[in-house]
Structures are given as structure tokens and as C-alpha cells.
Amino acid sequence: MRRISELYDMYVYSTDGIFIGLVYDMIFDDVEGRVVALVVSLDEKGREKRTVPYSSVRACGDIYIVSV
């Protein structure tokens, strides 16, 4: 188990090995008590972002691997 704060700024890659960005934020469903989406920063300053449904996450360790 991990703390949510440890997951920010983790690298996000596609299942094809292409770098997508860094975890900028997470969307949490407080009724169900789970993360439902990652907000991924596509640039260094966080100006461009993309929301990735958590159901697209295929692996999470030192990096996230997502199918997009």
C-alpha cells in the first residue's frame, strides 16, 4: 500500500513504452473511496494536462504504465 502523496510526479508511459508525462493530480471518488483518474502533465510547467481513467492503468510501481 502507498500514500497518495508518493504517487505525484511519477512518470507515466504508454503500454508501447512512449513517455506521456508526469502525474500532476488525481481524481478521487470519496463515495467509493478510490482513485478514478490520473491528471497527467504533458509539459514541464503543467500547462497542458490530460486525464487518464484509472481503469487504463496497467501497472504501477516506480512508474505508471497506461493503455491510451
N, CA, C and O atoms as a Tripos MOL2 file, in Angstrom:
@<TRIPOS>MOLECULE
protein
  272   271    68     0     0
PROTEIN
NO_CHARGES

@<TRIPOS>ATOM
      1 N           0.8440   -1.1580    0.0000 N.3       1 MET1
      2 CA          0.0000    0.0000    0.0000 C.3       1 MET1
      3 C           0.9020    1.2370    0.0000 C.2       1 MET1
      4 O           1.9820    1.2330    0.5900 O.2       1 MET1
      5 N           0.4380    2.2970   -0.6730 N.am      2 ARG2
      6 CA          1.2170    3.5280   -0.7700 C.3       2 ARG2
      7 C           0.3690    4.7260   -0.3670 C.2       2 ARG2
      8 O          -0.8610    4.6910   -0.4130 O.2       2 ARG2
      9 N           1.0540    5.7710    0.0240 N.am      3 ARG3
     10 CA          0.3870    7.0470    0.2920 C.3       3 ARG3
     11 C           0.1650    7.7440   -1.0400 C.2       3 ARG3
     12 O           1.0000    7.6490   -1.9400 O.2       3 ARG3
     13 N          -0.9460    8.4370   -1.1700 N.am      4 ILE4
     14 CA         -1.2480    9.1630   -2.4160 C.3       4 ILE4
     15 C          -0.1420   10.1710   -2.7190 C.2       4 ILE4
     16 O           0.2270   10.3510   -3.8800 O.2       4 ILE4
     17 N           0.3830   10.8230   -1.7000 N.am      5 SER5
     18 CA          1.4110   11.8460   -1.9180 C.3       5 SER5
     19 C           2.6590   11.2780   -2.5900 C.2       5 SER5
     20 O           3.3910   12.0280   -3.2350 O.2       5 SER5
     21 N           2.9200    9.9890   -2.4600 N.am      6 GLU6
     22 CA          4.0800    9.3560   -3.0980 C.3       6 GLU6
     23 C           3.8850    9.1780   -4.6000 C.2       6 GLU6
     24 O           4.8540    8.9570   -5.3260 O.2       6 GLU6
     25 N           2.6540    9.2700   -5.0700 N.am      7 LEU7
     26 CA          2.3600    8.9860   -6.4720 C.3       7 LEU7
     27 C           2.4580   10.2130   -7.3710 C.2       7 LEU7
     28 O           2.5110   10.0860   -8.5940 O.2       7 LEU7
     29 N           2.4810   11.3960   -6.7710 N.am      8 TYR8
     30 CA          2.6280   12.6120   -7.5730 C.3       8 TYR8
     31 C           4.0100   12.6570   -8.2160 C.2       8 TYR8
     32 O           4.9900   12.1860   -7.6380 O.2       8 TYR8
     33 N           4.0780   13.2250   -9.4100 N.am      9 ASP9
     34 CA          5.3200   13.3790  -10.1760 C.3       9 ASP9
     35 C           5.9140   12.0560  -10.6530 C.2       9 ASP9
     36 O           7.0670   12.0180  -11.0810 O.2       9 ASP9
     37 N           5.1420   10.9720  -10.5850 N.am     10 MET10
     38 CA          5.6300    9.7090  -11.1470 C.3      10 MET10
     39 C           5.5370    9.7690  -12.6650 C.2      10 MET10
     40 O           4.6460   10.4120  -13.2210 O.2      10 MET10
     41 N           6.4630    9.0930  -13.3230 N.am     11 TYR11
     42 CA          6.4600    9.0350  -14.7810 C.3      11 TYR11
     43 C           5.3090    8.1600  -15.2630 C.2      11 TYR11
     44 O           4.9890    7.1400  -14.6520 O.2      11 TYR11
     45 N           4.6920    8.5740  -16.3690 N.am     12 VAL12
     46 CA          3.5950    7.8210  -16.9750 C.3      12 VAL12
     47 C           4.0050    7.4640  -18.3980 C.2      12 VAL12
     48 O           4.3590    8.3350  -19.1920 O.2      12 VAL12
     49 N           3.9530    6.1710  -18.7070 N.am     13 TYR13
     50 CA          4.2970    5.6620  -20.0330 C.3      13 TYR13
     51 C           3.1170    4.8870  -20.6010 C.2      13 TYR13
     52 O           2.3050    4.3340  -19.8590 O.2      13 TYR13
     53 N           3.0360    4.8550  -21.9250 N.am     14 SER14
     54 CA          2.0230    4.0260  -22.5820 C.3      14 SER14
     55 C           2.5030    2.5770  -22.5700 C.2      14 SER14
     56 O           3.6670    2.3060  -22.2740 O.2      14 SER14
     57 N           1.6140    1.6600  -22.8880 N.am     15 THR15
     58 CA          1.9930    0.2510  -22.9680 C.3      15 THR15
     59 C           2.9960    0.0030  -24.0920 C.2      15 THR15
     60 O           3.6500   -1.0400  -24.1270 O.2      15 THR15
     61 N           3.1160    0.9700  -25.0160 N.am     16 ASP16
     62 CA          4.1020    0.8800  -26.0970 C.3      16 ASP16
     63 C           5.4550    1.4510  -25.6920 C.2      16 ASP16
     64 O           6.3850    1.4580  -26.4980 O.2      16 ASP16
     65 N           5.5800    1.9280  -24.4590 N.am     17 GLY17
     66 CA          6.8390    2.4730  -23.9740 C.3      17 GLY17
     67 C           7.0650    3.9330  -24.2940 C.2      17 GLY17
     68 O           8.1870    4.4240  -24.1690 O.2      17 GLY17
     69 N           6.0220    4.6390  -24.7070 N.am     18 ILE18
     70 CA          6.1410    6.0570  -25.0470 C.3      18 ILE18
     71 C           5.8640    6.8910  -23.7960 C.2      18 ILE18
     72 O           4.8600    6.6850  -23.1140 O.2      18 ILE18
     73 N           6.7610    7.8340  -23.5010 N.am     19 PHE19
     74 CA          6.5910    8.7170  -22.3500 C.3      19 PHE19
     75 C           5.4040    9.6430  -22.5910 C.2      19 PHE19
     76 O           5.3230   10.3000  -23.6280 O.2      19 PHE19
     77 N           4.4880    9.6910  -21.6330 N.am     20 ILE20
     78 CA          3.3040   10.5450  -21.7480 C.3      20 ILE20
     79 C           3.4710   11.8090  -20.9090 C.2      20 ILE20
     80 O           3.1900   12.9070  -21.3880 O.2      20 ILE20
     81 N           3.9180   11.6710  -19.6790 N.am     21 GLY21
     82 CA          4.0790   12.8320  -18.8120 C.3      21 GLY21
     83 C           4.2700   12.4160  -17.3670 C.2      21 GLY21
     84 O           4.6840   11.2940  -17.0760 O.2      21 GLY21
     85 N           3.9600   13.3440  -16.4610 N.am     22 LEU22
     86 CA          4.0910   13.1180  -15.0240 C.3      22 LEU22
     87 C           2.7260   13.2430  -14.3570 C.2      22 LEU22
     88 O           1.8830   14.0310  -14.7880 O.2      22 LEU22
     89 N           2.5160   12.4600  -13.3040 N.am     23 VAL23
     90 CA          1.2660   12.5690  -12.5570 C.3      23 VAL23
     91 C           1.2270   13.9440  -11.8970 C.2      23 VAL23
     92 O           2.0900   14.2770  -11.0840 O.2      23 VAL23
     93 N           0.2250   14.7340  -12.2510 N.am     24 TYR24
     94 CA          0.0510   16.0920  -11.7430 C.3      24 TYR24
     95 C          -0.9670   16.1140  -10.6010 C.2      24 TYR24
     96 O          -0.8110   16.8450   -9.6230 O.2      24 TYR24
     97 N          -2.0110   15.2980  -10.7480 N.am     25 ASP25
     98 CA         -3.0820   15.2670   -9.7570 C.3      25 ASP25
     99 C          -3.8390   13.9580   -9.9130 C.2      25 ASP25
    100 O          -3.6090   13.2080  -10.8620 O.2      25 ASP25
    101 N          -4.7340   13.6900   -8.9860 N.am     26 MET26
    102 CA         -5.5780   12.5020   -9.0480 C.3      26 MET26
    103 C          -7.0050   12.9030   -8.7340 C.2      26 MET26
    104 O          -7.2490   13.8210   -7.9500 O.2      26 MET26
    105 N          -7.9380   12.2110   -9.3500 N.am     27 ILE27
    106 CA         -9.3570   12.4440   -9.0780 C.3      27 ILE27
    107 C          -9.8390   11.2800   -8.2260 C.2      27 ILE27
    108 O          -9.7070   10.1150   -8.6030 O.2      27 ILE27
    109 N         -10.3960   11.6150   -7.0820 N.am     28 PHE28
    110 CA        -10.7650   10.6330   -6.0710 C.3      28 PHE28
    111 C         -12.2740   10.6110   -5.8970 C.2      28 PHE28
    112 O         -12.9010   11.6590   -5.7420 O.2      28 PHE28
    113 N         -12.8580    9.4170   -5.9230 N.am     29 ASP29
    114 CA        -14.2880    9.2440   -5.6600 C.3      29 ASP29
    115 C         -14.4390    8.9820   -4.1660 C.2      29 ASP29
    116 O         -14.1540    7.8840   -3.6870 O.2      29 ASP29
    117 N         -14.8870    9.9930   -3.4390 N.am     30 ASP30
    118 CA        -14.9650    9.8390   -1.9880 C.3      30 ASP30
    119 C         -16.1150    8.9440   -1.5410 C.2      30 ASP30
    120 O         -16.1200    8.4800   -0.4010 O.2      30 ASP30
    121 N         -17.0840    8.6940   -2.4080 N.am     31 VAL31
    122 CA        -18.1760    7.7750   -2.0680 C.3      31 VAL31
    123 C         -17.6650    6.3340   -2.1030 C.2      31 VAL31
    124 O         -17.9190    5.5550   -1.1840 O.2      31 VAL31
    125 N         -16.9420    5.9870   -3.1770 N.am     32 GLU32
    126 CA        -16.4140    4.6290   -3.3110 C.3      32 GLU32
    127 C         -15.0460    4.4670   -2.6670 C.2      32 GLU32
    128 O         -14.5910    3.3430   -2.4540 O.2      32 GLU32
    129 N         -14.3870    5.5780   -2.3560 N.am     33 GLY33
    130 CA        -13.0940    5.5130   -1.6920 C.3      33 GLY33
    131 C         -11.9670    5.0300   -2.5800 C.2      33 GLY33
    132 O         -11.1270    4.2380   -2.1520 O.2      33 GLY33
    133 N         -11.9460    5.5090   -3.8290 N.am     34 ARG34
    134 CA        -10.8900    5.0570   -4.7430 C.3      34 ARG34
    135 C         -10.5300    6.1530   -5.7370 C.2      34 ARG34
    136 O         -11.3080    7.0730   -5.9880 O.2      34 ARG34
    137 N          -9.3370    6.0290   -6.2920 N.am     35 VAL35
    138 CA         -8.8890    6.9350   -7.3460 C.3      35 VAL35
    139 C          -9.5830    6.5190   -8.6360 C.2      35 VAL35
    140 O          -9.5870    5.3370   -8.9810 O.2      35 VAL35
    141 N         -10.1730    7.4790   -9.3570 N.am     36 VAL36
    142 CA        -10.8720    7.1620  -10.6040 C.3      36 VAL36
    143 C         -10.1380    7.6670  -11.8370 C.2      36 VAL36
    144 O         -10.4230    7.2270  -12.9500 O.2      36 VAL36
    145 N          -9.1860    8.5970  -11.6500 N.am     37 ALA37
    146 CA         -8.4490    9.1100  -12.8080 C.3      37 ALA37
    147 C          -7.1420    9.7490  -12.3640 C.2      37 ALA37
    148 O          -7.0060   10.2260  -11.2380 O.2      37 ALA37
    149 N          -6.1870    9.7410  -13.2870 N.am     38 LEU38
    150 CA         -4.9300   10.4680  -13.1100 C.3      38 LEU38
    151 C          -4.9820   11.7020  -13.9890 C.2      38 LEU38
    152 O          -5.4580   11.6380  -15.1220 O.2      38 LEU38
    153 N          -4.5010   12.8140  -13.4840 N.am     39 VAL39
    154 CA         -4.3140   14.0020  -14.3070 C.3      39 VAL39
    155 C          -2.8210   14.0460  -14.6020 C.2      39 VAL39
    156 O          -1.9980   14.1790  -13.6950 O.2      39 VAL39
    157 N          -2.4830   13.9330  -15.8850 N.am     40 VAL40
    158 CA         -1.0880   13.8330  -16.3030 C.3      40 VAL40
    159 C          -0.6620   15.1480  -16.9360 C.2      40 VAL40
    160 O          -1.3170   15.6600  -17.8440 O.2      40 VAL40
    161 N           0.4470   15.6850  -16.4430 N.am     41 SER41
    162 CA          1.0260   16.9020  -17.0140 C.3      41 SER41
    163 C           1.8560   16.5070  -18.2260 C.2      41 SER41
    164 O           2.7680   15.6870  -18.1260 O.2      41 SER41
    165 N           1.5310   17.0990  -19.3700 N.am     42 LEU42
    166 CA          2.2210   16.7520  -20.6090 C.3      42 LEU42
    167 C           3.4520   17.6160  -20.8530 C.2      42 LEU42
    168 O           4.2750   17.2980  -21.7120 O.2      42 LEU42
    169 N           3.5810   18.7130  -20.0960 N.am     43 ASP43
    170 CA          4.7610   19.5720  -20.2400 C.3      43 ASP43
    171 C           5.3360   19.8610  -18.8510 C.2      43 ASP43
    172 O           4.6860   19.5950  -17.8410 O.2      43 ASP43
    173 N           6.5320   20.3940  -18.8040 N.am     44 GLU44
    174 CA          7.2380   20.5920  -17.5410 C.3      44 GLU44
    175 C           6.5510   21.5690  -16.5940 C.2      44 GLU44
    176 O           6.6660   21.4240  -15.3770 O.2      44 GLU44
    177 N           5.8500   22.5460  -17.1170 N.am     45 LYS45
    178 CA          5.2320   23.5680  -16.2670 C.3      45 LYS45
    179 C           3.7920   23.2390  -15.8870 C.2      45 LYS45
    180 O           3.1690   24.0000  -15.1470 O.2      45 LYS45
    181 N           3.2540   22.1330  -16.3700 N.am     46 GLY46
    182 CA          1.9010   21.7390  -16.0240 C.3      46 GLY46
    183 C           0.8140   22.5130  -16.7330 C.2      46 GLY46
    184 O          -0.3300   22.5280  -16.2800 O.2      46 GLY46
    185 N           1.1550   23.1620  -17.8500 N.am     47 ARG47
    186 CA          0.1450   23.9410  -18.5790 C.3      47 ARG47
    187 C          -0.7640   23.0420  -19.4060 C.2      47 ARG47
    188 O          -1.9570   23.3170  -19.5350 O.2      47 ARG47
    189 N          -0.2100   21.9720  -19.9680 N.am     48 GLU48
    190 CA         -1.0190   21.0200  -20.7490 C.3      48 GLU48
    191 C          -1.2320   19.7790  -19.9070 C.2      48 GLU48
    192 O          -0.2840   19.1970  -19.3800 O.2      48 GLU48
    193 N          -2.4900   19.3830  -19.7890 N.am     49 LYS49
    194 CA         -2.8070   18.2110  -18.9730 C.3      49 LYS49
    195 C          -3.7500   17.2820  -19.7230 C.2      49 LYS49
    196 O          -4.4730   17.7020  -20.6260 O.2      49 LYS49
    197 N          -3.7290   16.0350  -19.3380 N.am     50 ARG50
    198 CA         -4.6180   15.0300  -19.9140 C.3      50 ARG50
    199 C          -5.1290   14.1580  -18.7720 C.2      50 ARG50
    200 O          -4.3630   13.7690  -17.8900 O.2      50 ARG50
    201 N          -6.4020   13.8590  -18.7920 N.am     51 THR51
    202 CA         -6.9850   12.9820  -17.7850 C.3      51 THR51
    203 C          -7.0090   11.5570  -18.3150 C.2      51 THR51
    204 O          -7.4860   11.2970  -19.4200 O.2      51 THR51
    205 N          -6.4860   10.6420  -17.5090 N.am     52 VAL52
    206 CA         -6.4350    9.2280  -17.8830 C.3      52 VAL52
    207 C          -7.2670    8.4540  -16.8650 C.2      52 VAL52
    208 O          -6.9630    8.4960  -15.6730 O.2      52 VAL52
    209 N          -8.3040    7.7510  -17.3040 N.am     53 PRO53
    210 CA         -9.0990    6.9530  -16.3560 C.3      53 PRO53
    211 C          -8.2130    5.9230  -15.6480 C.2      53 PRO53
    212 O          -7.3390    5.3170  -16.2670 O.2      53 PRO53
    213 N          -8.4450    5.7350  -14.3640 N.am     54 TYR54
    214 CA         -7.6160    4.7800  -13.6260 C.3      54 TYR54
    215 C          -7.8040    3.3580  -14.1460 C.2      54 TYR54
    216 O          -6.9380    2.5050  -13.9510 O.2      54 TYR54
    217 N          -8.9180    3.1030  -14.7980 N.am     55 SER55
    218 CA         -9.1370    1.7770  -15.3900 C.3      55 SER55
    219 C          -8.1490    1.4960  -16.5190 C.2      55 SER55
    220 O          -7.9860    0.3450  -16.9240 O.2      55 SER55
    221 N          -7.4860    2.5390  -17.0320 N.am     56 SER56
    222 CA         -6.4850    2.3720  -18.0890 C.3      56 SER56
    223 C          -5.1050    2.0380  -17.5390 C.2      56 SER56
    224 O          -4.2020    1.6940  -18.3020 O.2      56 SER56
    225 N          -4.9320    2.1340  -16.2190 N.am     57 VAL57
    226 CA         -3.6350    1.8220  -15.6160 C.3      57 VAL57
    227 C          -3.4160    0.3150  -15.6840 C.2      57 VAL57
    228 O          -4.2410   -0.4670  -15.2100 O.2      57 VAL57
    229 N          -2.3040   -0.0760  -16.2750 N.am     58 ARG58
    230 CA         -1.9670   -1.4940  -16.4080 C.3      58 ARG58
    231 C          -0.9580   -1.9390  -15.3610 C.2      58 ARG58
    232 O          -0.9310   -3.1100  -14.9830 O.2      58 ARG58
    233 N          -0.1220   -1.0050  -14.8870 N.am     59 ALA59
    234 CA          0.8720   -1.3310  -13.8630 C.3      59 ALA59
    235 C           1.2720   -0.0540  -13.1410 C.2      59 ALA59
    236 O           1.2680    1.0350  -13.7150 O.2      59 ALA59
    237 N           1.6190   -0.2120  -11.8690 N.am     60 CYS60
    238 CA          2.1010    0.9190  -11.0800 C.3      60 CYS60
    239 C           3.1740    0.3930  -10.1410 C.2      60 CYS60
    240 O           2.9150   -0.4500   -9.2820 O.2      60 CYS60
    241 N           4.3640    0.9010  -10.3210 N.am     61 GLY61
    242 CA          5.4880    0.5510   -9.4580 C.3      61 GLY61
    243 C           6.2980    1.8100   -9.2820 C.2      61 GLY61
    244 O           5.8880    2.7340   -8.5800 O.2      61 GLY61
    245 N           7.4540    1.8450   -9.9230 N.am     62 ASP62
    246 CA          8.2490    3.0730   -9.9520 C.3      62 ASP62
    247 C           7.7120    4.0320  -10.9990 C.2      62 ASP62
    248 O           8.0020    5.2280  -10.9550 O.2      62 ASP62
    249 N           6.9280    3.5140  -11.9430 N.am     63 ILE63
    250 CA          6.2880    4.3070  -12.9970 C.3      63 ILE63
    251 C           4.8650    3.7850  -13.1770 C.2      63 ILE63
    252 O           4.5180    2.7070  -12.6940 O.2      63 ILE63
    253 N           4.0520    4.5680  -13.8780 N.am     64 TYR64
    254 CA          2.7300    4.1010  -14.3010 C.3      64 TYR64
    255 C           2.8260    3.6440  -15.7430 C.2      64 TYR64
    256 O           3.4960    4.2810  -16.5570 O.2      64 TYR64
    257 N           2.1670    2.5540  -16.0590 N.am     65 ILE65
    258 CA          2.0030    2.1240  -17.4490 C.3      65 ILE65
    259 C           0.5060    2.1250  -17.7150 C.2      65 ILE65
    260 O          -0.2640    1.4760  -17.0080 O.2      65 ILE65
    261 N           0.1000    2.8720  -18.7560 N.am     66 VAL66
    262 CA         -1.3190    3.0150  -19.0590 C.3      66 VAL66
    263 C          -1.5870    2.6620  -20.5140 C.2      66 VAL66
    264 O          -0.7240    2.8310  -21.3750 O.2      66 VAL66
    265 N          -2.7860    2.1730  -20.7770 N.am     67 SER67
    266 CA         -3.2040    1.9620  -22.1650 C.3      67 SER67
    267 C          -4.0230    3.1780  -22.5650 C.2      67 SER67
    268 O          -5.0070    3.5260  -21.9130 O.2      67 SER67
    269 N          -3.6050    3.8120  -23.6390 N.am     68 VAL68
    270 CA         -4.2960    5.0270  -24.1070 C.3      68 VAL68
    271 C          -4.6430    4.8990  -25.5670 C.2      68 VAL68
    272 O          -5.2270    5.8150  -26.1460 O.2      68 VAL68
@<TRIPOS>BOND
     1     1     2 1
     2     2     3 1
     3     3     4 2
     4     3     5 am
     5     5     6 1
     6     6     7 1
     7     7     8 2
     8     7     9 am
     9     9    10 1
    10    10    11 1
    11    11    12 2
    12    11    13 am
    13    13    14 1
    14    14    15 1
    15    15    16 2
    16    15    17 am
    17    17    18 1
    18    18    19 1
    19    19    20 2
    20    19    21 am
    21    21    22 1
    22    22    23 1
    23    23    24 2
    24    23    25 am
    25    25    26 1
    26    26    27 1
    27    27    28 2
    28    27    29 am
    29    29    30 1
    30    30    31 1
    31    31    32 2
    32    31    33 am
    33    33    34 1
    34    34    35 1
    35    35    36 2
    36    35    37 am
    37    37    38 1
    38    38    39 1
    39    39    40 2
    40    39    41 am
    41    41    42 1
    42    42    43 1
    43    43    44 2
    44    43    45 am
    45    45    46 1
    46    46    47 1
    47    47    48 2
    48    47    49 am
    49    49    50 1
    50    50    51 1
    51    51    52 2
    52    51    53 am
    53    53    54 1
    54    54    55 1
    55    55    56 2
    56    55    57 am
    57    57    58 1
    58    58    59 1
    59    59    60 2
    60    59    61 am
    61    61    62 1
    62    62    63 1
    63    63    64 2
    64    63    65 am
    65    65    66 1
    66    66    67 1
    67    67    68 2
    68    67    69 am
    69    69    70 1
    70    70    71 1
    71    71    72 2
    72    71    73 am
    73    73    74 1
    74    74    75 1
    75    75    76 2
    76    75    77 am
    77    77    78 1
    78    78    79 1
    79    79    80 2
    80    79    81 am
    81    81    82 1
    82    82    83 1
    83    83    84 2
    84    83    85 am
    85    85    86 1
    86    86    87 1
    87    87    88 2
    88    87    89 am
    89    89    90 1
    90    90    91 1
    91    91    92 2
    92    91    93 am
    93    93    94 1
    94    94    95 1
    95    95    96 2
    96    95    97 am
    97    97    98 1
    98    98    99 1
    99    99   100 2
   100    99   101 am
   101   101   102 1
   102   102   103 1
   103   103   104 2
   104   103   105 am
   105   105   106 1
   106   106   107 1
   107   107   108 2
   108   107   109 am
   109   109   110 1
   110   110   111 1
   111   111   112 2
   112   111   113 am
   113   113   114 1
   114   114   115 1
   115   115   116 2
   116   115   117 am
   117   117   118 1
   118   118   119 1
   119   119   120 2
   120   119   121 am
   121   121   122 1
   122   122   123 1
   123   123   124 2
   124   123   125 am
   125   125   126 1
   126   126   127 1
   127   127   128 2
   128   127   129 am
   129   129   130 1
   130   130   131 1
   131   131   132 2
   132   131   133 am
   133   133   134 1
   134   134   135 1
   135   135   136 2
   136   135   137 am
   137   137   138 1
   138   138   139 1
   139   139   140 2
   140   139   141 am
   141   141   142 1
   142   142   143 1
   143   143   144 2
   144   143   145 am
   145   145   146 1
   146   146   147 1
   147   147   148 2
   148   147   149 am
   149   149   150 1
   150   150   151 1
   151   151   152 2
   152   151   153 am
   153   153   154 1
   154   154   155 1
   155   155   156 2
   156   155   157 am
   157   157   158 1
   158   158   159 1
   159   159   160 2
   160   159   161 am
   161   161   162 1
   162   162   163 1
   163   163   164 2
   164   163   165 am
   165   165   166 1
   166   166   167 1
   167   167   168 2
   168   167   169 am
   169   169   170 1
   170   170   171 1
   171   171   172 2
   172   171   173 am
   173   173   174 1
   174   174   175 1
   175   175   176 2
   176   175   177 am
   177   177   178 1
   178   178   179 1
   179   179   180 2
   180   179   181 am
   181   181   182 1
   182   182   183 1
   183   183   184 2
   184   183   185 am
   185   185   186 1
   186   186   187 1
   187   187   188 2
   188   187   189 am
   189   189   190 1
   190   190   191 1
   191   191   192 2
   192   191   193 am
   193   193   194 1
   194   194   195 1
   195   195   196 2
   196   195   197 am
   197   197   198 1
   198   198   199 1
   199   199   200 2
   200   199   201 am
   201   201   202 1
   202   202   203 1
   203   203   204 2
   204   203   205 am
   205   205   206 1
   206   206   207 1
   207   207   208 2
   208   207   209 am
   209   209   210 1
   210   210   211 1
   211   211   212 2
   212   211   213 am
   213   213   214 1
   214   214   215 1
   215   215   216 2
   216   215   217 am
   217   217   218 1
   218   218   219 1
   219   219   220 2
   220   219   221 am
   221   221   222 1
   222   222   223 1
   223   223   224 2
   224   223   225 am
   225   225   226 1
   226   226   227 1
   227   227   228 2
   228   227   229 am
   229   229   230 1
   230   230   231 1
   231   231   232 2
   232   231   233 am
   233   233   234 1
   234   234   235 1
   235   235   236 2
   236   235   237 am
   237   237   238 1
   238   238   239 1
   239   239   240 2
   240   239   241 am
   241   241   242 1
   242   242   243 1
   243   243   244 2
   244   243   245 am
   245   245   246 1
   246   246   247 1
   247   247   248 2
   248   247   249 am
   249   249   250 1
   250   250   251 1
   251   251   252 2
   252   251   253 am
   253   253   254 1
   254   254   255 1
   255   255   256 2
   256   255   257 am
   257   257   258 1
   258   258   259 1
   259   259   260 2
   260   259   261 am
   261   261   262 1
   262   262   263 1
   263   263   264 2
   264   263   265 am
   265   265   266 1
   266   266   267 1
   267   267   268 2
   268   267   269 am
   269   269   270 1
   270   270   271 1
   271   271   272 2
@<TRIPOS>SUBSTRUCTURE
     1 MET1         2 RESIDUE 1 A MET
     2 ARG2         6 RESIDUE 1 A ARG
     3 ARG3        10 RESIDUE 1 A ARG
     4 ILE4        14 RESIDUE 1 A ILE
     5 SER5        18 RESIDUE 1 A SER
     6 GLU6        22 RESIDUE 1 A GLU
     7 LEU7        26 RESIDUE 1 A LEU
     8 TYR8        30 RESIDUE 1 A TYR
     9 ASP9        34 RESIDUE 1 A ASP
    10 MET10       38 RESIDUE 1 A MET
    11 TYR11       42 RESIDUE 1 A TYR
    12 VAL12       46 RESIDUE 1 A VAL
    13 TYR13       50 RESIDUE 1 A TYR
    14 SER14       54 RESIDUE 1 A SER
    15 THR15       58 RESIDUE 1 A THR
    16 ASP16       62 RESIDUE 1 A ASP
    17 GLY17       66 RESIDUE 1 A GLY
    18 ILE18       70 RESIDUE 1 A ILE
    19 PHE19       74 RESIDUE 1 A PHE
    20 ILE20       78 RESIDUE 1 A ILE
    21 GLY21       82 RESIDUE 1 A GLY
    22 LEU22       86 RESIDUE 1 A LEU
    23 VAL23       90 RESIDUE 1 A VAL
    24 TYR24       94 RESIDUE 1 A TYR
    25 ASP25       98 RESIDUE 1 A ASP
    26 MET26      102 RESIDUE 1 A MET
    27 ILE27      106 RESIDUE 1 A ILE
    28 PHE28      110 RESIDUE 1 A PHE
    29 ASP29      114 RESIDUE 1 A ASP
    30 ASP30      118 RESIDUE 1 A ASP
    31 VAL31      122 RESIDUE 1 A VAL
    32 GLU32      126 RESIDUE 1 A GLU
    33 GLY33      130 RESIDUE 1 A GLY
    34 ARG34      134 RESIDUE 1 A ARG
    35 VAL35      138 RESIDUE 1 A VAL
    36 VAL36      142 RESIDUE 1 A VAL
    37 ALA37      146 RESIDUE 1 A ALA
    38 LEU38      150 RESIDUE 1 A LEU
    39 VAL39      154 RESIDUE 1 A VAL
    40 VAL40      158 RESIDUE 1 A VAL
    41 SER41      162 RESIDUE 1 A SER
    42 LEU42      166 RESIDUE 1 A LEU
    43 ASP43      170 RESIDUE 1 A ASP
    44 GLU44      174 RESIDUE 1 A GLU
    45 LYS45      178 RESIDUE 1 A LYS
    46 GLY46      182 RESIDUE 1 A GLY
    47 ARG47      186 RESIDUE 1 A ARG
    48 GLU48      190 RESIDUE 1 A GLU
    49 LYS49      194 RESIDUE 1 A LYS
    50 ARG50      198 RESIDUE 1 A ARG
    51 THR51      202 RESIDUE 1 A THR
    52 VAL52      206 RESIDUE 1 A VAL
    53 PRO53      210 RESIDUE 1 A PRO
    54 TYR54      214 RESIDUE 1 A TYR
    55 SER55      218 RESIDUE 1 A SER
    56 SER56      222 RESIDUE 1 A SER
    57 VAL57      226 RESIDUE 1 A VAL
    58 ARG58      230 RESIDUE 1 A ARG
    59 ALA59      234 RESIDUE 1 A ALA
    60 CYS60      238 RESIDUE 1 A CYS
    61 GLY61      242 RESIDUE 1 A GLY
    62 ASP62      246 RESIDUE 1 A ASP
    63 ILE63      250 RESIDUE 1 A ILE
    64 TYR64      254 RESIDUE 1 A TYR
    65 ILE65      258 RESIDUE 1 A ILE
    66 VAL66      262 RESIDUE 1 A VAL
    67 SER67      266 RESIDUE 1 A SER
    68 VAL68      270 RESIDUE 1 A VAL
